Amino acid sequence: MTGILLTNYEELIQQEYPGMSISNISGYVYNLLINNGVNETNLRIAVLLGPNTNIKILKFLLVQEYLNSTPQILAPYIYQMACNGNSSVVNTVLSNLRSSVTNVLIQEHPPPSILDLPDNLTQEFLNGTYTVAFISLPSNYEDEVYDLLIRKDWVYPVSTDVILYELDKIVTSDVNIIDKTTAVLVFVTMIAMLGTLVGPIMSLTILGLTYASSLGLLYVWAIHFKLYYLTVYMVAPIIFGIGVDYSMLMLSRYLEERIKGHDRDETLSIVLSRVRPTILASASVVGLGLGSFAVSRYGYIQDIGIGFIIAVSLTILATAVVLPEIMRILGDGVLWPMGLRAKSVELRTAFLSRMARFAVNRPKTIIAIFLAITALALAYLLLNISITTDPVQVMPNTPAKVGLTLLINYFRNYDYSTAYLVVYGNETAAIALLNAVKGQDYVINAALAYNGSGLYIIKALVNQQSLSDKLIPIYISLREIANEIAREYGVKVLIGGSPSYKYYFVLGFEREYYGFILYLMIAINIVILSVYMRSVMIPLRLVATVLMSITWSLALTIFVFQGLMGIKTYWLMPVILISLLLSVGTDYDLFIVSRFREEVINGFSDKEAIVRAVEFTGPVVTGAALVLAMAFASLALSSIYILKQVALAVASSVIIDSFIVRPLLVPAIIVLLGKWNWWPFSNRVIKRPVAD
């Protein structure tokens, strides 16, 4: 027993007494006790630990000497430790003993709580400096505990759980403000663009019920399966984003056809035959595109994908089925109070029409300008983007963030996280791996935490907190060391802990997204739109122009946050931006191109058809874009820079796409392609005689 205990402290003993080896420690203990003078009991221990001790005799003598006089809680452990030669069993007994004794001590002598410390502690003990205190908190970190900790302005609770708790708390509190602001902005914008009151109220009521239904289905799902909490926050922007688009498209087309003189039934028939297919095509792109997250290997990403599928499916039901039936019942009542006088809100946007006409007359010039700006934006993006995976860097100065800053600046040795390396079946390999890990400059300390039954676990403390970006290169370094040991000794080595979690949570998903999910989204987009538009060229052009808008907005966001504010770009922001724009952003292009095809069939030339398409769909596209931009711009009200970055990136991309790319670049490309717009299905579109 003594040998095992002393071996565990070999490093500490050698630091205190240089040159002393384990082989003469027993003799040293014996001489120390004799020279210092000891009582009878300690002297008998010293004799047992003499230089020539027989370990077997020592075990039995220990049991005989102390078993009867040992408290009941300790007696079983002493027997097992003294009489069992299996080191792994002894280690287990030591662990159990430590736990039992700790529990008894805590019951008899409860430790002081930081929550009960006096207010004058700073004057009595800190003397103007900072002190680190280690405390244990419940695994469910509730508001009450957190509020008690930060009640004293000199206490800064800090840990990974506390930081993530603060992040979730801020997001939750900000969402209430953001949702209310978004609702008001969306409602006002719809009234301004449609010139009616009943239509927007009806649309938002239906979408509100759709959102409630989506939450109900998600909670039913959560009863049977685990649900990622952010899924609930992700469905609201999608439902109101695309739902408002589709509602405005349907209501504006109803108003347009009624102004032309069609009766109510004819108008509704035209709306359903020409608008509903566009809504179904767009919603299919959005639902299947964002729903492609469901094929991820990561559970939380799968949850988000399933949430998107549920949200889009119910939105289709609300806007393509329920809304037309309400319009059938209310008739012109959906246009109250303006009625057909709502034409005072111009259906034809003169400014957008002039932009489109300018583009079709100078297509090559427009395309060249856009390509040049995109090249500059892409160059700036590649040269300046600095990605962070650490949410702390994009958080405000919360108590936990301040505490982490103090740890880094004043107590660097306490700012660490843990890595685990598991070796199967070879103790020699485990020792070699332990020595290799100890030699790394980022390792504070490493030890063999468990061994037995052919399984060896190395526990290593690394000098980075568990959310740090630097854990990723640390994991890569540990993996290289582990692979080398695995090849040399023919063993299996696994890596766990904070570096592994950080690596797979970030780089693992990024590789899956940029290597598979993104291409799947683009493929779904192209296939669905190719079938609907009977053209491959139009979807290819659509994807290219959306990516162009994304490039511009990313460059702008990086300039504002990194260039002007010195805040790095959070790694999820580009993922959110690309996913939303490739899905929801196709709406505006689809509205214009669908109307363009309709005007071509009606007998207009490509030039005139695209100008008319931009002219007639202008209010819908601009209104829908303003609604979506405002919905995401309201995220800027959050105190978290993650949401502020998403707000600027999405809002600016939507504005650029709808106010610049669609009225200028799209007409220029369509006119330049001419008959190739409909490749490969047909080089022409069958036209009807021009009716007006």
WOTA-V131497 format. One record per residue. PHI is phi in radians with two decimals (NA if undefined). OMEGA is omega in degrees with one decimal (999 if undefined). Layout:
# WOTA-V131497
PHI_OMEGA + PHI_OMEGA
This chain:
# WOTA-V131497
NA_179.0 + -1.07_-179.7 + -1.06_-179.9 + -1.11_-178.9 + -1.12_-177.9 + -1.22_177.5 + -1.09_179.4 + -1.11_-179.0 + -1.89_-177.1 + -0.98_-176.3 + -1.11_-179.5 + -1.13_-179.7 + -1.11_-179.1 + -1.19_176.5 + -1.20_-178.3 + -1.34_-177.0 + -2.25_-176.2 + -1.00_176.7 + 1.60_-178.5 + -1.43_179.1 + -1.84_-178.4 + -1.09_-174.4 + -1.10_-178.6 + -1.98_179.3 + -1.18_-179.3 + -1.03_177.8 + -1.10_179.4 + -1.10_178.5 + -1.06_179.5 + -1.02_-178.0 + -1.11_-178.9 + -1.09_-179.8 + -1.15_-178.7 + -1.10_-176.0 + -1.19_-176.4 + -1.49_-178.3 + 1.41_-175.2 + -2.39_174.2 + -1.38_-171.9 + -1.10_-178.0 + -1.12_-179.7 + -1.15_177.9 + -1.13_178.5 + -1.10_175.9 + -1.15_-179.1 + -1.09_178.4 + -1.11_179.6 + -1.10_-178.0 + -1.67_-177.8 + -1.08_-173.8 + -1.03_-175.9 + -1.97_-175.9 + -1.17_169.9 + -1.60_-171.6 + -1.07_-179.7 + -1.18_177.7 + -1.09_179.7 + -1.03_-179.3 + -1.03_-177.0 + -1.19_178.4 + -1.13_177.6 + -1.07_179.8 + -1.10_-178.7 + -1.08_-174.6 + -1.28_-167.1 + -2.04_-173.3 + -1.07_-176.1 + -1.27_-177.0 + -1.67_-177.4 + -1.56_175.7 + -0.96_-173.4 + -0.99_-176.6 + -1.19_-176.4 + -1.74_-173.2 + -0.95_-178.4 + -1.06_-176.4 + -1.25_180.0 + -1.09_180.0 + -1.08_-177.7 + -1.12_-177.1 + -1.21_-175.8 + -1.36_-170.3 + -1.91_-178.0 + -1.86_-178.1 + -1.60_-178.9 + -1.48_-174.3 + -1.11_-179.8 + -1.16_176.5 + -1.15_179.1 + -1.09_178.0 + -1.09_177.4 + -1.12_178.7 + -1.08_177.7 + -1.03_179.8 + -1.12_178.7 + -1.11_179.1 + -1.07_-179.3 + -1.04_-179.3 + -1.13_-178.7 + -1.11_-179.1 + -1.10_179.4 + -1.05_-179.7 + -1.07_179.2 + -1.11_-179.4 + -1.09_-179.3 + -1.14_178.7 + -1.17_-178.2 + -1.34_-176.5 + -2.33_-178.4 + -0.99_-179.8 + -1.21_178.1 + -1.17_179.5 + -1.84_177.8 + -1.15_-179.9 + -1.25_-177.3 + -1.81_-176.9 + -1.17_-179.1 + -1.24_-178.5 + -1.15_-176.6 + -1.56_-177.8 + -1.07_-178.5 + -1.06_-179.5 + -1.27_-173.3 + -1.41_-169.3 + -2.15_-171.4 + -1.53_177.0 + 0.95_175.8 + 1.39_178.0 + -2.01_179.4 + -1.70_178.0 + -2.32_177.2 + -1.64_175.0 + -2.12_178.4 + -1.69_179.0 + -2.31_177.1 + -1.79_180.0 + -2.16_178.1 + -1.08_179.0 + -1.16_174.5 + -1.58_-171.1 + -1.39_-172.8 + -1.51_-179.5 + -1.00_-175.1 + -1.06_179.7 + -1.14_-178.6 + -1.07_-179.4 + -1.10_177.4 + -1.13_-177.7 + -1.16_-174.6 + -1.56_179.1 + -1.13_175.4 + -1.64_-171.0 + -1.24_178.4 + -1.78_178.3 + -1.80_179.5 + -2.16_179.7 + -1.21_-176.9 + -2.48_171.0 + -2.97_178.8 + -1.05_-179.4 + -1.09_-179.7 + -1.16_179.7 + -1.08_179.5 + -1.16_175.6 + -1.08_179.2 + -1.07_-180.0 + -1.07_179.8 + -1.12_-179.3 + -1.14_179.8 + -1.15_-179.9 + -1.04_-178.2 + -1.09_-179.2 + -1.22_-179.7 + -1.21_-176.5 + -1.05_-179.5 + -1.07_178.5 + -1.20_-177.0 + -1.11_-178.5 + -1.08_179.9 + -1.13_178.9 + -1.09_-179.7 + -1.07_-178.6 + -1.03_-179.7 + -1.14_-179.0 + -1.09_-179.7 + -1.11_-178.3 + -1.09_-179.5 + -1.10_-179.3 + -1.12_179.6 + -1.11_178.0 + -1.11_-178.2 + -1.12_-175.5 + -1.40_-177.0 + -1.67_179.9 + 1.24_179.5 + -2.28_179.4 + -1.98_-177.3 + -1.13_-178.3 + -0.97_178.1 + -1.07_179.3 + -1.08_-179.7 + -1.09_-177.7 + -1.11_-177.8 + -1.18_176.1 + -1.13_178.9 + -1.08_-178.9 + -1.20_175.2 + -1.10_176.4 + -1.15_176.8 + -1.12_178.3 + -1.10_178.7 + -1.10_178.7 + -1.13_178.6 + -1.10_178.0 + -1.08_178.4 + -1.05_179.4 + -1.14_179.4 + -1.16_179.0 + -1.24_173.5 + -1.11_176.3 + -1.06_-176.6 + -1.16_178.4 + -1.13_-175.5 + -1.72_-178.7 + -2.33_178.4 + -1.34_-176.4 + -2.05_178.4 + -1.27_-169.7 + -1.10_-178.2 + -1.22_179.6 + -1.00_-179.0 + -1.08_-178.7 + -1.31_-175.1 + -1.43_-173.3 + -1.35_-176.7 + -1.06_179.1 + -1.06_-179.5 + -1.22_-178.1 + -1.05_-177.4 + -1.36_178.5 + -1.13_-177.7 + -1.36_-179.3 + -1.09_177.4 + -1.15_177.0 + -0.97_-175.8 + -1.18_179.0 + -1.12_179.2 + -1.14_178.4 + -1.07_-177.9 + -1.23_-178.6 + -1.19_-179.2 + -1.18_178.2 + -1.19_176.3 + -1.07_179.6 + -1.11_-179.7 + -1.06_-177.3 + -1.23_177.2 + -1.19_177.9 + -1.14_177.9 + -1.19_176.6 + 1.92_177.3 + -1.25_177.3 + -1.32_-172.4 + -1.08_-178.1 + -1.16_178.0 + -1.10_-180.0 + -1.06_-179.2 + -1.12_177.6 + -1.12_178.5 + -1.12_-179.8 + -1.04_-177.0 + -1.21_-176.5 + -1.34_-174.6 + -1.91_-178.1 + -1.68_-177.4 + -1.02_177.0 + -1.05_177.7 + -1.13_178.4 + -1.10_-179.1 + -1.12_179.0 + -1.14_-179.4 + -1.11_-178.9 + -1.13_176.9 + -1.13_177.4 + -1.09_-177.8 + -1.16_-176.0 + -1.12_-178.8 + -1.31_179.2 + -1.15_178.2 + -1.23_177.4 + -1.18_178.5 + -1.12_173.3 + -1.03_-177.5 + -1.16_179.5 + -1.51_-179.3 + -1.13_174.8 + -1.40_-176.2 + -1.70_-174.3 + -1.03_-177.1 + -1.19_175.7 + -1.27_176.0 + -1.04_178.8 + -1.03_179.8 + -1.09_178.2 + -1.07_178.3 + -1.12_176.8 + -1.05_177.5 + -1.09_-179.4 + -1.07_178.8 + -1.09_-177.3 + -1.09_-177.6 + -1.20_-180.0 + -1.05_179.4 + -1.22_177.3 + -1.17_175.1 + -1.04_179.8 + -1.04_-176.8 + -1.22_-172.3 + -1.57_-177.0 + -1.67_-178.2 + -2.12_-174.7 + -1.22_-177.7 + -1.03_177.7 + -1.04_179.9 + -1.21_175.6 + -1.17_176.7 + -1.12_178.0 + -1.13_-178.8 + -1.30_-175.5 + -1.42_-177.5 + 1.07_-179.6 + -1.22_176.9 + -1.10_178.4 + -1.21_-179.0 + -1.73_-178.8 + -1.14_8.1 + -1.66_-174.6 + -1.33_-176.1 + 1.09_179.9 + -1.24_175.8 + -1.25_177.1 + -1.09_175.3 + -1.13_175.3 + -1.08_169.5 + -1.50_-168.8 + -0.91_174.4 + -1.33_-179.8 + -1.84_-177.3 + -1.51_-173.4 + -1.11_-177.2 + -1.11_178.3 + -1.11_178.2 + -1.11_178.3 + -1.15_176.9 + -1.08_-179.5 + -1.12_-179.6 + -1.17_176.1 + -1.10_-178.2 + -1.16_-177.2 + -1.25_177.7 + -1.50_179.5 + -2.36_-173.7 + -1.10_-177.3 + -1.16_178.9 + -1.11_179.8 + -1.06_-178.4 + -1.09_179.5 + -1.10_179.3 + -1.12_-179.1 + -1.13_178.8 + -1.13_179.7 + -1.14_179.1 + -1.11_179.4 + -1.11_178.8 + -1.09_178.0 + -1.13_179.4 + -1.10_-179.8 + -1.16_178.3 + -1.11_177.9 + -1.07_-179.3 + -1.07_-176.5 + -1.19_-177.1 + -1.43_-170.6 + -2.07_-175.1 + -1.14_178.3 + -2.30_-173.1 + -1.59_171.5 + -2.18_175.5 + -1.85_-176.6 + -1.65_-179.1 + -1.10_-179.8 + -1.07_-176.8 + -1.23_179.4 + -2.02_175.4 + -1.87_172.2 + -1.25_-177.5 + -1.39_175.3 + -1.35_177.4 + -0.97_-179.4 + -1.17_178.6 + -1.17_176.0 + -1.09_178.7 + -1.06_178.6 + -1.12_177.5 + -1.08_178.1 + -1.13_177.5 + -1.04_-177.3 + -1.13_-175.0 + -1.44_-172.0 + -2.03_-174.5 + -2.35_-172.2 + -1.05_-177.7 + -1.23_179.4 + -1.67_179.8 + -1.68_-174.5 + -2.51_172.4 + -2.43_-171.1 + -2.06_172.4 + -2.07_177.9 + -2.12_175.6 + -2.17_-175.8 + -1.91_179.0 + -2.06_179.6 + -1.79_160.6 + 1.41_-176.7 + -2.61_-178.8 + -1.17_178.6 + -1.07_178.0 + -1.11_179.5 + -1.09_178.4 + -1.13_178.2 + -1.10_178.2 + -1.14_178.5 + -1.03_-179.6 + -1.14_178.9 + -1.16_179.8 + -1.17_179.3 + -1.04_-176.8 + -1.39_-178.7 + -1.49_-174.9 + -1.22_180.0 + -1.55_-179.0 + -1.64_177.5 + -1.36_-179.6 + -2.77_178.2 + -2.52_-179.4 + -2.66_176.2 + -1.41_-173.3 + -1.42_-178.5 + -2.71_171.4 + -2.59_-179.7 + 2.64_179.2 + 0.97_176.7 + 1.30_-179.6 + -2.19_-177.9 + -2.22_-178.4 + -2.07_176.9 + -1.78_177.7 + -1.86_-176.9 + -2.16_172.8 + -1.56_-180.0 + -1.98_-168.3 + -1.52_175.2 + -2.43_177.0 + -1.23_-164.8 + -1.24_176.8 + -1.91_-173.2 + -1.20_173.5 + -1.08_-174.0 + -1.25_176.7 + -1.20_-179.3 + -1.16_174.8 + -1.11_176.2 + -1.13_177.6 + -1.07_-179.6 + -1.06_177.8 + -1.12_178.4 + -1.08_179.5 + -1.14_178.1 + -1.12_178.0 + -1.10_-179.1 + -1.10_179.6 + -1.12_179.4 + -1.14_177.6 + -1.13_-179.6 + -1.08_179.0 + -1.21_-175.0 + -1.21_-174.4 + -1.86_-180.0 + 1.14_-178.5 + -2.07_175.9 + -1.75_-179.0 + -2.20_176.6 + -2.03_-179.9 + -2.12_177.2 + -2.34_179.8 + 1.58_-173.3 + -1.05_179.6 + -1.05_-179.8 + -1.16_179.6 + -1.05_-179.1 + -1.08_-177.4 + -1.08_-174.9 + -1.34_178.4 + -1.13_-176.6 + -1.74_-174.8 + -1.15_179.0 + -1.06_179.4 + -1.23_179.2 + -1.02_179.3 + -1.14_177.8 + -1.17_-177.5 + -1.22_-176.4 + -1.32_-179.4 + -1.72_-177.3 + -2.49_-172.5 + -1.06_179.6 + -1.06_178.7 + -1.17_176.9 + -1.13_177.9 + -1.08_179.7 + -1.13_-179.8 + -1.12_177.9 + -1.07_178.9 + -0.99_-176.0 + -1.17_-177.5 + -1.12_-177.6 + -1.11_-178.6 + -1.23_176.7 + -1.12_178.5 + -1.17_-177.3 + -1.22_-176.5 + -1.54_-174.6 + 0.93_179.6 + -2.83_173.1 + -1.66_-176.5 + -1.13_-178.5 + -1.11_175.7 + -1.07_178.2 + -1.09_177.8 + -1.14_179.5 + -1.08_179.8 + -1.07_-178.7 + -1.10_-178.2 + -1.26_176.0 + -1.12_177.5 + -1.09_176.8 + -1.15_177.8 + -1.08_179.4 + -1.09_179.8 + -1.07_-180.0 + -1.07_-175.8 + -1.21_176.6 + -1.10_178.6 + -1.07_178.7 + -1.11_-178.9 + -1.10_179.2 + -1.14_178.3 + -1.07_-176.6 + -1.22_-172.2 + -1.43_-179.5 + -1.47_-176.1 + -1.23_-174.7 + -1.68_-173.2 + -1.92_178.7 + 1.25_-179.0 + -1.89_-178.0 + -1.17_179.6 + -1.51_179.6 + -1.26_-168.3 + -1.11_-178.7 + -1.41_-176.4 + -1.05_177.1 + -1.06_178.7 + -1.10_179.7 + -1.09_-177.9 + -1.08_-177.6 + -1.10_-177.7 + -1.10_-178.8 + -1.14_-175.7 + -1.23_177.9 + -1.20_-179.4 + -1.79_-177.8 + -1.17_-177.8 + -1.15_178.6 + -1.25_-177.9 + -0.94_-172.4 + -1.12_177.7 + -1.13_-178.5 + -1.12_177.4 + -1.04_-177.6 + -1.19_-175.6 + -1.18_176.8 + -1.07_178.7 + -1.22_176.4 + -1.04_179.2 + -1.10_178.4 + -1.09_-179.9 + -1.22_175.8 + -1.11_177.9 + -1.09_178.8 + -1.29_172.2 + 1.91_-179.5 + -1.44_175.3 + -1.21_-179.3 + -1.03_-179.4 + -1.08_-177.1 + -1.20_-178.1 + -1.14_-178.1 + -1.24_176.9 + -1.14_178.2 + -1.13_-179.9 + -1.09_177.8 + -1.13_-177.8 + -1.14_-176.1 + -1.33_-177.8 + -1.59_-177.1 + -0.91_-179.9 + -1.06_-179.4 + -1.16_-177.5 + -1.11_-179.1 + -1.16_178.7 + -1.12_179.5 + -1.10_179.6 + -1.14_178.4 + -1.12_178.8 + -1.07_-178.8 + -1.14_179.5 + -1.10_179.2 + -1.17_179.7 + -1.03_-179.5 + -1.49_178.0 + -1.10_179.0 + -1.15_175.1 + -1.12_179.0 + -1.13_176.4 + -1.23_179.7 + -1.18_177.3 + -1.53_-179.2 + -1.66_-176.7 + -1.20_175.2 + -1.00_-178.3 + -1.24_176.5 + -1.10_178.5 + -1.12_177.2 + -1.07_-179.6 + -1.02_-178.1 + -1.17_-176.3 + -1.11_-177.0 + -1.22_-177.8 + -1.08_-179.7 + -1.17_179.4 + -1.14_178.8 + -1.12_180.0 + -1.13_178.7 + -1.05_-176.4 + -1.15_-173.0 + -1.50_-175.0 + -1.72_-178.2 + -2.16_-174.5 + -1.19_-174.7 + -1.17_-179.4 + -1.40_-178.5 + -1.97_-173.0 + -1.23_-178.1 + -1.06_176.5 + -1.03_-179.2 + -1.11_-179.7 + -1.17_-178.4 + -1.08_179.8 + -1.17_-178.9 + -1.17_179.7 + -1.31_178.2 + 1.05_-176.7 + -1.16_-178.3 + -1.30_174.2 + -1.00_-173.3 + -1.80_178.6 + -1.20_1.9 + -1.76_-173.7 + -1.24_-178.8 + -2.85_176.6 + -1.59_-178.9 + -2.61_175.1 + -2.05_179.7 + -1.14_-173.7 + -1.85_170.6 + -1.74_176.3 + -1.05_179.8 + -1.12_-173.7 + -1.60_-177.0 + -2.43_999
